[in-house]
Each structure stands twice: as structure tokens, then as C-alpha cells.
Amino acid sequence: MLLAVLVVALGGLVSMWAVSSYAHRDRVLVIAQNVSVGHKITLDDLAGADLTVDPRVAAFTVQQQDQVIGMVALVDLAKGTLVNPSQVGQSQLLTAGQVLVPLQLKPGQLPAVGLAPGQRVLLVATAADTAQTAPPGGGTDPIEASVAESGVPDPSTGVTVVDVRVPQDAGVLLARMAAGGNMTVVVLPPGGGK
């Protein structure tokens, strides 16, 4: 009999905990569709979800939605994940040791599908004269970069302006390569190497 009373009491406590836990759920923002790094967050990218969020987890509530719309994804955001304040920002600022270099690229110097913010690329110096080849060991090493922004091709010239982030020590060399127009952009796989 005492065992039955304890089981009933324990069941009541578990039920109270479950109801209390459910009642303290927060309506938080989650990603409604996959969002690429560099994408400006829109209303269509966001959804609400009722979750019990640990106070140690940083997340935006649905009431903070207006603060998130217009921010930029600083990393790739997967559908269904919480919107974490460290993953979105006002802009893709340069980090310490980085510079932003504009490139004027003609058709054939970049993939026909274009480039997107956040893509990792390799900038390869090419000979000024297509019949000329770089001397062995005398060429410039490729420069790894990330795309900050890619414009639309100019209808009259076909030139596309692409802004890339590179380490500061490579900035001057890349600016010289860009001024000469002697480079080709190679897209690297996400998370992959050269």
C-alpha cells in the first residue's frame, strides 16, 4: 500500500515537472530554409519554434525578429537551426589581418555561373600574353581568398567586379595582379583545400 502511494506521488511530481517544463517554453527564431554565408536575412528565412532553451544558449526570440531581418549570415545556416547572435551580423566586416581587394574580371577569368559571397577561391596569376608562359619557379603562388561581394556583369563590357578578402600580406600583390588583369579565379570546394 505504501509503495502504491509512493508511485502515485512520484507520478504526480513527474507530471508537474513535465507541465512546468512545457509551460516555460520560449518562442525562438529558427532558420526556415538553408541560408548561405553572406546572404542578407529576410522574413522568408525565419520561422518560429517553441523550445525550452537553456539560459546558457544564445538565441533570438520571435519578438526580436525585426532585429535579425537585414542582418548578414556570417556562416552557413542550416534549415531548422536556432538563430544564434554569433552567426549573424550587421555586415561581413574584415577580421584582423585581412584586406578587401576589388577585382575587375572579364568573361573567362571567372566561372560562367558567377561567384557568391562566402565562396572560397584561389586567385591564380596568368601570363599577360597567352603565348607567353611563366618561367619555372618565377610565377606567383596562387592566393587563397573568400568572396565578399560579386556584382553583375556590365552589359557593354562583360566585366564583373568581385570584392575578395585576402590576408593583409597578400593584398598589395593581388592589387597589382588585378590592375594588370592577369588572373583567373578557381572556386574551391566548401571546407576543402587547394
Backbone as CSV, one residue per row, in Angstrom:
resi,resn,N_x,N_y,N_z,CA_x,CA_y,CA_z,C_x,C_y,C_z
1,MET,0.823,-1.186,0.000,0.000,0.000,0.000,0.877,1.264,0.000
2,LEU,1.898,1.269,0.815,2.809,2.399,0.882,3.521,2.573,-0.454
3,LEU,3.870,1.458,-1.091,4.519,1.510,-2.397,3.598,2.158,-3.433
4,ALA,2.338,1.828,-3.398,1.373,2.408,-4.329,1.263,3.924,-4.132
5,VAL,1.260,4.366,-2.885,1.173,5.791,-2.578,2.420,6.507,-3.105
6,LEU,3.601,5.898,-2.922,4.844,6.494,-3.412,4.862,6.577,-4.941
7,VAL,4.384,5.533,-5.605,4.339,5.536,-7.067,3.405,6.624,-7.568
8,VAL,2.248,6.775,-6.950,1.293,7.814,-7.342,1.890,9.201,-7.098
9,ALA,2.554,9.374,-5.947,3.157,10.669,-5.628,4.283,11.000,-6.621
10,LEU,5.108,10.000,-6.926,6.187,10.206,-7.884,5.625,10.527,-9.267
11,GLY,4.575,9.840,-9.665,3.926,10.122,-10.944,3.383,11.537,-10.989
12,GLY,2.825,12.011,-9.894,2.317,13.379,-9.827,3.436,14.396,-9.950
13,LEU,4.561,14.137,-9.294,5.698,15.055,-9.379,6.259,15.106,-10.801
14,VAL,6.365,13.954,-11.439,6.858,13.915,-12.824,5.895,14.669,-13.731
15,SER,4.600,14.504,-13.544,3.606,15.220,-14.353,3.709,16.721,-14.140
16,MET,3.888,17.141,-12.894,4.012,18.578,-12.606,5.278,19.138,-13.280
17,TRP,6.368,18.372,-13.219,7.616,18.820,-13.849,7.428,18.948,-15.363
18,ALA,6.757,17.961,-15.972,6.544,17.986,-17.418,5.688,19.184,-17.820
19,VAL,4.612,19.432,-17.098,3.737,20.566,-17.398,4.494,21.873,-17.182
20,SER,5.248,21.952,-16.104,6.028,23.161,-15.811,7.076,23.398,-16.893
21,SER,7.714,22.330,-17.319,8.734,22.442,-18.356,8.115,22.906,-19.670
22,TYR,6.964,22.372,-20.030,6.295,22.765,-21.262,5.801,24.205,-21.177
23,ALA,5.326,24.593,-20.000,4.778,25.935,-19.830,5.861,27.005,-19.947
24,HIS,7.120,26.666,-19.729,8.202,27.638,-19.776,8.953,27.606,-21.103
25,ARG,8.293,27.199,-22.123,8.923,27.198,-23.441,8.973,28.618,-23.982
26,ASP,10.005,28.874,-24.763,10.163,30.177,-25.399,9.882,30.028,-26.890
27,ARG,9.341,31.069,-27.474,9.145,31.088,-28.933,10.396,31.736,-29.509
28,VAL,11.247,30.916,-30.149,12.532,31.391,-30.652,12.568,31.324,-32.172
29,LEU,13.530,32.061,-32.744,13.701,32.063,-34.198,14.576,30.902,-34.628
30,VAL,14.137,30.235,-35.692,14.929,29.191,-36.337,15.024,29.531,-37.826
31,ILE,15.967,28.916,-38.486,16.163,29.132,-39.912,15.130,28.306,-40.682
32,ALA,14.354,28.947,-41.552,13.277,28.293,-42.296,13.770,27.570,-43.552
33,GLN,14.909,27.993,-44.080,15.490,27.384,-45.280,16.994,27.570,-45.199
34,ASN,17.747,26.747,-45.887,19.205,26.885,-45.850,19.597,28.283,-46.306
35,VAL,20.520,28.902,-45.568,20.988,30.258,-45.843,22.506,30.206,-45.999
36,SER,23.002,30.750,-47.098,24.443,30.763,-47.356,25.102,31.934,-46.658
37,VAL,26.372,31.752,-46.348,27.160,32.831,-45.759,27.111,34.039,-46.686
38,GLY,26.969,35.224,-46.098,26.904,36.458,-46.878,25.504,36.868,-47.278
39,HIS,24.525,35.973,-47.129,23.141,36.270,-47.512,22.522,37.231,-46.501
40,LYS,21.791,38.222,-47.010,21.070,39.146,-46.128,19.779,38.453,-45.690
41,ILE,19.559,38.350,-44.387,18.420,37.632,-43.815,17.121,38.382,-44.123
42,THR,16.125,37.636,-44.622,14.805,38.185,-44.905,13.772,37.464,-44.050
43,LEU,12.555,37.942,-44.075,11.469,37.314,-43.331,11.270,35.862,-43.776
44,ASP,11.447,35.590,-45.069,11.275,34.223,-45.586,12.305,33.246,-45.039
45,ASP,13.429,33.749,-44.534,14.484,32.890,-43.997,14.225,32.465,-42.563
46,LEU,13.203,33.058,-41.923,12.974,32.837,-40.497,11.649,32.148,-40.217
47,ALA,11.621,31.393,-39.127,10.398,30.756,-38.642,10.473,30.747,-37.115
48,GLY,9.354,30.518,-36.486,9.309,30.434,-35.028,9.176,28.995,-34.581
49,ALA,9.729,28.688,-33.410,9.609,27.353,-32.830,9.499,27.500,-31.319
50,ASP,8.670,26.645,-30.720,8.511,26.644,-29.267,9.503,25.653,-28.677
51,LEU,10.460,26.171,-27.924,11.505,25.339,-27.344,11.770,25.743,-25.908
52,THR,12.227,24.788,-25.129,12.758,25.091,-23.824,14.232,25.355,-24.043
53,VAL,14.653,26.586,-23.855,16.030,26.980,-24.143,16.783,27.165,-22.839
54,ASP,17.896,26.472,-22.748,18.787,26.610,-21.600,19.292,28.052,-21.565
55,PRO,19.355,28.680,-20.397,19.811,30.071,-20.324,21.234,30.274,-20.860
56,ARG,22.015,29.204,-20.953,23.379,29.316,-21.468,23.414,29.335,-22.995
57,VAL,22.265,29.102,-23.639,22.194,29.087,-25.101,21.713,30.456,-25.587
58,ALA,22.509,31.058,-26.460,22.136,32.362,-27.018,21.219,32.145,-28.217
59,ALA,20.071,32.774,-28.197,19.110,32.651,-29.295,18.244,33.902,-29.330
60,PHE,17.695,34.184,-30.517,16.771,35.303,-30.674,15.354,34.792,-30.468
61,THR,14.531,35.583,-29.782,13.117,35.240,-29.648,12.372,35.782,-30.869
62,VAL,11.171,35.313,-31.064,10.353,35.786,-32.188,10.103,37.283,-32.068
63,GLN,10.023,37.792,-30.847,9.814,39.224,-30.653,11.016,40.041,-31.157
64,GLN,12.181,39.419,-31.301,13.381,40.113,-31.772,13.583,39.957,-33.286
65,GLN,12.596,39.451,-33.971,12.688,39.182,-35.411,13.121,40.410,-36.214
66,ASP,12.587,41.579,-35.874,12.940,42.795,-36.615,14.425,43.136,-36.495
67,GLN,15.056,42.720,-35.393,16.489,42.950,-35.222,17.306,42.055,-36.157
68,VAL,16.789,40.885,-36.467,17.515,39.899,-37.270,17.350,40.161,-38.767
69,ILE,16.158,40.590,-39.187,15.921,40.859,-40.610,16.852,41.976,-41.068
70,GLY,17.555,41.734,-42.155,18.520,42.698,-42.674,19.947,42.401,-42.255
71,MET,20.123,41.522,-41.254,21.477,41.131,-40.869,22.043,40.205,-41.940
72,VAL,23.334,39.970,-41.877,24.026,39.124,-42.840,24.446,37.832,-42.150
73,ALA,24.265,36.710,-42.836,24.723,35.422,-42.300,26.251,35.398,-42.349
74,LEU,26.880,35.229,-41.193,28.335,35.199,-41.118,28.885,33.794,-41.341
75,VAL,27.995,32.805,-41.271,28.331,31.402,-41.551,27.147,30.803,-42.305
76,ASP,27.322,29.621,-42.888,26.188,28.930,-43.496,25.220,28.541,-42.389
77,LEU,23.922,28.772,-42.605,22.897,28.459,-41.614,21.992,27.367,-42.184
78,ALA,21.877,26.257,-41.473,21.080,25.122,-41.937,19.632,25.256,-41.494
79,LYS,18.735,24.795,-42.336,17.294,24.813,-42.045,17.041,24.107,-40.712
80,GLY,16.228,24.759,-39.867,15.831,24.163,-38.598,16.731,24.500,-37.423
81,THR,17.838,25.199,-37.653,18.729,25.534,-36.546,18.325,26.856,-35.902
82,LEU,18.685,27.005,-34.631,18.428,28.256,-33.925,19.220,29.383,-34.564
83,VAL,18.663,30.581,-34.523,19.393,31.758,-34.984,20.201,32.253,-33.794
84,ASN,21.509,32.074,-33.878,22.417,32.439,-32.798,23.034,33.800,-33.106
85,PRO,23.077,34.718,-32.132,23.626,36.054,-32.389,25.055,36.058,-32.937
86,SER,25.838,35.026,-32.653,27.218,34.998,-33.156,27.285,34.603,-34.627
87,GLN,26.166,34.150,-35.198,26.158,33.675,-36.580,25.605,34.688,-37.571
88,VAL,25.113,35.808,-37.063,24.588,36.868,-37.919,25.168,38.196,-37.461
89,GLY,25.288,39.140,-38.394,25.851,40.435,-38.033,25.369,41.520,-38.964
90,GLN,25.795,42.744,-38.682,25.382,43.883,-39.497,26.033,43.851,-40.867
91,SER,27.254,43.364,-40.937,27.949,43.255,-42.207,29.071,42.266,-42.041
92,GLN,29.630,41.884,-43.156,30.760,40.980,-43.091,32.023,41.820,-42.974
93,LEU,32.326,42.219,-41.772,33.488,43.053,-41.547,34.758,42.248,-41.770
94,LEU,35.803,42.951,-42.063,37.101,42.307,-42.179,37.592,41.931,-40.790
95,THR,38.251,40.817,-40.706,38.852,40.439,-39.442,40.266,40.992,-39.407
96,ALA,40.873,40.974,-38.246,42.242,41.483,-38.104,43.140,40.741,-39.082
97,GLY,43.958,41.501,-39.799,44.893,40.890,-40.735,44.339,40.654,-42.121
98,GLN,43.121,41.124,-42.404,42.515,40.958,-43.729,42.386,42.307,-44.423
99,VAL,42.389,42.265,-45.762,42.102,43.453,-46.567,41.081,43.065,-47.634
100,LEU,40.407,44.065,-48.172,39.409,43.854,-49.214,39.987,44.383,-50.525
101,VAL,40.007,43.523,-51.552,40.580,43.905,-52.840,39.522,43.726,-53.929
102,PRO,39.259,44.776,-54.731,38.307,44.633,-55.840,39.013,44.049,-57.067
103,LEU,38.311,43.166,-57.758,38.832,42.560,-58.988,37.876,42.864,-60.125
104,GLN,38.392,43.328,-61.253,37.572,43.510,-62.450,37.855,42.312,-63.346
105,LEU,36.888,41.410,-63.429,37.103,40.149,-64.131,36.302,40.088,-65.424
106,LYS,36.990,39.700,-66.487,36.351,39.546,-67.791,35.830,38.116,-67.918
107,PRO,34.897,37.883,-68.838,34.453,36.504,-69.067,35.672,35.622,-69.350
108,GLY,35.668,34.451,-68.779,36.795,33.542,-68.925,37.761,33.611,-67.757
109,GLN,37.668,34.675,-66.957,38.516,34.777,-65.779,37.807,34.279,-64.523
110,LEU,36.516,34.019,-64.629,35.740,33.500,-63.517,34.734,32.516,-64.081
111,PRO,34.206,31.623,-63.245,33.236,30.647,-63.738,32.010,31.329,-64.346
112,ALA,31.445,30.703,-65.365,30.256,31.251,-66.037,29.072,31.368,-65.093
113,VAL,29.019,30.535,-64.055,27.908,30.592,-63.102,28.061,31.742,-62.118
114,GLY,29.203,32.435,-62.176,29.435,33.565,-61.285,29.966,33.115,-59.935
115,LEU,30.043,34.070,-59.026,30.566,33.819,-57.683,29.569,34.332,-56.658
116,ALA,29.589,33.730,-55.480,28.657,34.123,-54.420,29.441,34.503,-53.169
117,PRO,28.911,35.435,-52.377,29.574,35.791,-51.126,29.822,34.556,-50.265
118,GLY,31.018,34.507,-49.700,31.381,33.391,-48.830,32.143,32.285,-49.524
119,GLN,32.095,32.235,-50.857,32.822,31.181,-51.563,34.315,31.358,-51.378
120,ARG,34.991,30.243,-51.193,36.444,30.248,-51.120,36.977,30.088,-52.531
121,VAL,37.955,30.899,-52.883,38.514,30.867,-54.231,40.033,30.905,-54.168
122,LEU,40.633,30.483,-55.266,42.070,30.564,-55.457,42.296,31.512,-56.618
123,LEU,43.101,32.546,-56.414,43.378,33.539,-57.452,44.734,33.196,-58.056
124,VAL,44.720,32.820,-59.321,45.906,32.319,-59.993,46.393,33.353,-60.999
125,ALA,47.673,33.756,-60.875,48.269,34.695,-61.831,48.425,33.993,-63.170
126,THR,48.085,34.711,-64.239,48.246,34.179,-65.587,49.172,35.090,-66.367
127,ALA,49.730,34.575,-67.431,50.635,35.371,-68.262,49.858,36.474,-68.972
128,ALA,50.488,37.632,-69.136,49.840,38.760,-69.815,49.567,38.415,-71.272
129,ASP,50.458,37.681,-71.890,50.326,37.259,-73.284,50.038,35.762,-73.249
130,THR,48.942,35.337,-73.861,48.570,33.928,-73.788,49.609,33.015,-74.417
131,ALA,50.462,33.522,-75.301,51.517,32.705,-75.895,52.712,32.600,-74.948
132,GLN,52.773,33.503,-73.986,53.879,33.540,-73.038,53.554,32.628,-71.869
133,THR,54.543,31.974,-71.333,54.342,31.164,-70.136,55.243,31.697,-69.045
134,ALA,54.838,31.492,-67.827,55.640,31.954,-66.697,56.883,31.087,-66.594
135,PRO,58.029,31.684,-66.314,59.239,30.892,-66.169,59.132,29.957,-64.975
136,PRO,59.769,28.774,-65.041,59.700,27.833,-63.922,60.209,28.487,-62.638
137,GLY,59.420,28.386,-61.591,59.796,28.940,-60.296,59.668,30.450,-60.221
138,GLY,59.365,31.108,-61.335,59.293,32.566,-61.321,57.882,33.083,-61.227
139,GLY,56.888,32.203,-61.235,55.497,32.640,-61.179,55.083,33.012,-59.767
140,THR,53.951,33.613,-59.645,53.405,33.993,-58.354,52.559,32.847,-57.825
141,ASP,52.722,32.540,-56.541,51.901,31.497,-55.933,50.446,31.943,-55.946
142,PRO,49.527,30.999,-56.130,48.102,31.354,-56.052,47.776,31.936,-54.675
143,ILE,46.794,32.801,-54.647,46.375,33.451,-53.401,44.985,32.952,-53.046
144,GLU,44.840,32.406,-51.839,43.524,31.952,-51.384,42.756,33.153,-50.848
145,ALA,41.473,33.237,-51.196,40.638,34.370,-50.797,39.215,33.890,-50.549
146,SER,38.400,34.773,-49.990,36.971,34.497,-49.889,36.230,35.656,-50.543
147,VAL,35.151,35.328,-51.224,34.374,36.341,-51.938,33.545,37.124,-50.925
148,ALA,33.689,38.448,-50.941,32.883,39.306,-50.071,31.603,39.720,-50.788
149,GLU,31.741,40.072,-52.063,30.592,40.512,-52.864,30.921,40.302,-54.326
150,SER,29.906,40.010,-55.108,30.082,39.849,-56.548,28.995,40.641,-57.254
151,GLY,29.437,41.565,-58.108,28.488,42.384,-58.846,27.920,41.637,-60.044
152,VAL,27.108,42.333,-60.804,26.552,41.748,-62.034,27.439,42.171,-63.198
153,PRO,27.560,41.331,-64.221,28.385,41.697,-65.368,27.883,42.974,-66.045
154,ASP,28.808,43.852,-66.413,28.472,45.063,-67.147,27.984,44.630,-68.529
155,PRO,26.787,45.071,-68.962,26.235,44.620,-70.239,27.099,44.998,-71.450
156,SER,27.815,46.097,-71.374,28.601,46.520,-72.550,29.997,45.903,-72.601
157,THR,30.582,45.638,-71.428,31.953,45.115,-71.419,32.047,43.660,-70.966
158,GLY,31.036,43.195,-70.255,31.076,41.834,-69.707,31.892,41.734,-68.432
159,VAL,32.468,42.849,-67.983,33.310,42.845,-66.785,32.437,42.727,-65.528
160,THR,32.866,41.863,-64.612,32.204,41.679,-63.327,33.164,42.125,-62.233
161,VAL,32.706,42.990,-61.340,33.538,43.405,-60.217,33.242,42.467,-59.047
162,VAL,34.322,41.876,-58.527,34.221,40.949,-57.404,35.150,41.455,-56.305
163,ASP,34.602,41.651,-55.100,35.414,42.042,-53.950,35.808,40.773,-53.204
164,VAL,37.111,40.632,-52.913,37.582,39.454,-52.183,38.343,39.880,-50.934
165,ARG,38.275,39.019,-49.916,39.049,39.208,-48.690,40.295,38.333,-48.790
166,VAL,41.435,38.931,-48.498,42.697,38.185,-48.505,43.509,38.585,-47.286
167,PRO,44.490,37.758,-46.921,45.383,38.169,-45.836,46.083,39.476,-46.215
168,GLN,46.312,40.320,-45.229,46.878,41.637,-45.473,48.199,41.566,-46.229
169,ASP,49.027,40.566,-45.951,50.329,40.486,-46.618,50.213,40.119,-48.096
170,ALA,49.052,39.653,-48.537,48.846,39.327,-49.953,48.106,40.435,-50.697
171,GLY,47.635,41.442,-49.975,46.805,42.485,-50.569,47.476,43.278,-51.678
172,VAL,48.719,43.714,-51.468,49.412,44.532,-52.464,49.695,43.715,-53.720
173,LEU,50.180,42.494,-53.549,50.452,41.634,-54.698,49.176,41.383,-55.500
174,LEU,48.077,41.099,-54.807,46.811,40.857,-55.501,46.331,42.119,-56.218
175,ALA,46.501,43.275,-55.602,46.099,44.530,-56.254,46.887,44.730,-57.551
176,ARG,48.170,44.390,-57.536,48.984,44.504,-58.761,48.498,43.514,-59.822
177,MET,48.205,42.272,-59.404,47.685,41.281,-60.349,46.362,41.775,-60.939
178,ALA,45.503,42.332,-60.081,44.186,42.798,-60.521,44.329,43.959,-61.501
179,ALA,45.273,44.874,-61.235,45.461,46.027,-62.116,45.897,45.591,-63.507
180,GLY,46.685,44.523,-63.573,47.133,44.016,-64.869,46.091,43.144,-65.547
181,GLY,45.083,42.732,-64.793,44.028,41.889,-65.370,44.491,40.483,-65.701
182,ASN,45.600,40.068,-65.115,46.182,38.766,-65.447,45.959,37.760,-64.327
183,MET,44.726,37.311,-64.227,44.419,36.304,-63.208,43.184,35.518,-63.606
184,THR,43.085,34.348,-63.021,41.911,33.501,-63.198,41.436,33.083,-61.813
185,VAL,40.128,32.992,-61.634,39.536,32.605,-60.360,39.169,31.122,-60.418
186,VAL,39.665,30.379,-59.447,39.351,28.955,-59.310,38.511,28.808,-58.040
187,VAL,37.328,28.224,-58.151,36.456,28.037,-56.982,36.908,26.785,-56.245
188,LEU,37.089,26.926,-54.930,37.486,25.799,-54.083,36.243,25.139,-53.502
189,PRO,36.327,23.850,-53.176,35.178,23.189,-52.562,34.958,23.716,-51.148
190,PRO,33.707,23.721,-50.677,33.438,24.207,-49.316,34.229,23.364,-48.305
191,GLY,34.966,24.040,-47.450,35.720,23.353,-46.402,36.906,22.569,-46.914
192,GLY,37.133,22.567,-48.219,38.227,21.782,-48.787,39.491,22.583,-48.914
193,GLY,40.519,21.938,-49.403,41.809,22.577,-49.584,42.041,22.917,-51.032
194,LYS,43.287,23.245,-51.330,43.687,23.629,-52.680,43.715,22.425,-53.584
